[in-house]
Amino acid sequence: MSILHRARTTPEPPAAAPKPPTAATVTATPRSAVDELSKPLPARVPRTRISSAWLGICAAVLGFVVLIIFMLQNTGSVDVNFLWMDGSVPLALALFIAGVATTIVATTIGAARMTQLRRLVRRSKN
């Protein structure tokens, strides 16, 4: 396991007064970094709402940076025909609108499915 994934530990209180080391104990049992890393890890710290929110904010900022770069690189104009409407818009804007429309459709279908499952669970409890 990597050092980056280790949880912090709290120091344990001393059980008794420490004995001064003797020459025999110092030379007989040298401790290495490998011995220190091979100790069992304590239980992980539980996740909190704030840590989840922080992760979501970081992901959103990264997504917006990628979106801004994409829009700056795709400024060429394209002709768009939809039903009775036609016009010319930048390529990035056309793709962004298509992505937002797809997200709305997928979210609507997901919300309908969650509502359906909640009704089924509610009926099975009664």
C-alpha positions as CSV (number, residue, x, y, z in Angstrom):
1,M,0.0,0.0,0.0
2,S,1.3,3.4,-0.8
3,I,2.2,6.0,1.7
4,L,-0.3,8.4,0.1
5,H,-3.2,6.2,1.2
6,R,-2.3,5.8,4.8
7,A,-4.6,7.4,7.4
8,R,-3.2,9.6,10.1
9,T,-2.8,8.0,13.5
10,T,-3.0,9.5,16.9
11,P,-0.1,8.8,19.3
12,E,-0.8,6.3,22.0
13,P,-0.2,7.3,25.6
14,P,2.8,5.6,27.2
15,A,2.0,2.6,29.3
16,A,4.9,2.9,31.7
17,A,8.0,5.0,32.0
18,P,10.3,4.2,29.1
19,K,13.5,2.4,29.9
20,P,16.7,3.9,28.6
21,P,18.0,1.9,25.7
22,T,21.0,-0.3,26.2
23,A,23.7,-1.0,23.7
24,A,22.4,-4.6,23.3
25,T,18.9,-3.5,22.3
26,V,20.0,-0.8,20.0
27,T,22.4,-3.0,18.0
28,A,20.2,-6.1,18.1
29,T,17.0,-4.6,16.7
30,P,17.5,-1.8,14.2
31,R,14.3,-0.4,12.8
32,S,14.0,0.4,9.2
33,A,11.5,2.4,7.1
34,V,10.1,-0.9,5.8
35,D,9.3,-2.0,9.4
36,E,7.5,1.3,10.0
37,L,5.4,0.9,6.8
38,S,4.4,-2.7,7.5
39,K,2.4,-1.7,10.6
40,P,-1.4,-2.4,10.2
41,L,-3.4,0.6,9.2
42,P,-6.1,2.0,11.5
43,A,-9.7,2.3,10.3
44,R,-10.3,4.8,7.5
45,V,-11.8,8.2,8.3
46,P,-15.4,8.3,7.2
47,R,-16.5,10.4,4.3
48,T,-18.5,13.6,5.1
49,R,-20.9,15.7,3.1
50,I,-18.3,18.5,2.9
51,S,-15.7,16.2,1.4
52,S,-18.2,15.0,-1.2
53,A,-19.1,18.6,-2.0
54,W,-15.4,19.5,-2.3
55,L,-14.9,16.6,-4.7
56,G,-17.9,17.7,-6.8
57,I,-16.7,21.3,-6.9
58,C,-13.2,20.2,-8.1
59,A,-14.8,18.0,-10.8
60,A,-17.1,20.8,-11.9
61,V,-14.2,23.3,-12.2
62,L,-12.1,20.8,-14.2
63,G,-15.1,20.2,-16.5
64,F,-15.6,23.9,-17.0
65,V,-11.9,24.4,-17.8
66,V,-12.1,21.6,-20.4
67,L,-15.4,23.1,-21.8
68,I,-13.8,26.6,-22.1
69,I,-10.8,25.2,-23.9
70,F,-13.1,23.3,-26.3
71,M,-15.2,26.3,-27.1
72,L,-12.1,28.5,-27.7
73,Q,-10.7,26.0,-30.1
74,N,-13.9,25.4,-32.1
75,T,-15.0,28.9,-33.1
76,G,-15.7,28.1,-36.8
77,S,-19.2,28.8,-38.0
78,V,-21.5,26.0,-39.2
79,D,-24.9,26.0,-40.8
80,V,-27.6,24.4,-38.7
81,N,-31.0,23.3,-40.0
82,F,-33.6,22.1,-37.4
83,L,-37.3,21.6,-38.4
84,W,-38.3,25.0,-39.9
85,M,-35.3,26.9,-38.5
86,D,-32.0,27.4,-40.1
87,G,-29.0,29.6,-39.2
88,S,-25.3,29.8,-38.7
89,V,-23.7,29.3,-35.2
90,P,-20.2,28.6,-33.9
91,L,-19.5,24.9,-33.9
92,A,-18.8,24.8,-30.2
93,L,-22.1,26.4,-29.4
94,A,-24.0,24.0,-31.6
95,L,-22.3,21.0,-29.9
96,F,-22.8,22.5,-26.5
97,I,-26.6,23.0,-27.1
98,A,-26.8,19.4,-28.4
99,G,-25.0,18.2,-25.2
100,V,-27.3,20.1,-22.9
101,A,-30.4,18.8,-24.8
102,T,-29.0,15.2,-24.4
103,T,-28.4,15.8,-20.7
104,I,-32.0,17.1,-20.2
105,V,-33.4,14.0,-21.9
106,A,-31.3,11.6,-19.9
107,T,-32.1,13.4,-16.6
108,T,-35.8,13.3,-17.4
109,I,-35.7,9.6,-18.1
110,G,-33.6,8.9,-15.0
111,A,-36.0,10.9,-12.8
112,A,-39.0,9.1,-14.2
113,R,-37.3,5.7,-13.5
114,M,-36.4,6.8,-9.9
115,T,-40.0,7.9,-9.3
116,Q,-41.3,4.6,-10.7
117,L,-38.9,2.6,-8.3
118,R,-39.9,4.7,-5.3
119,R,-43.6,4.0,-6.0
120,L,-42.9,0.3,-6.2
121,V,-41.0,0.3,-2.9
122,R,-43.7,2.3,-1.2
123,R,-46.4,-0.1,-2.5
124,S,-44.4,-3.2,-1.3
125,K,-44.0,-1.7,2.2
126,N,-47.8,-1.4,2.6
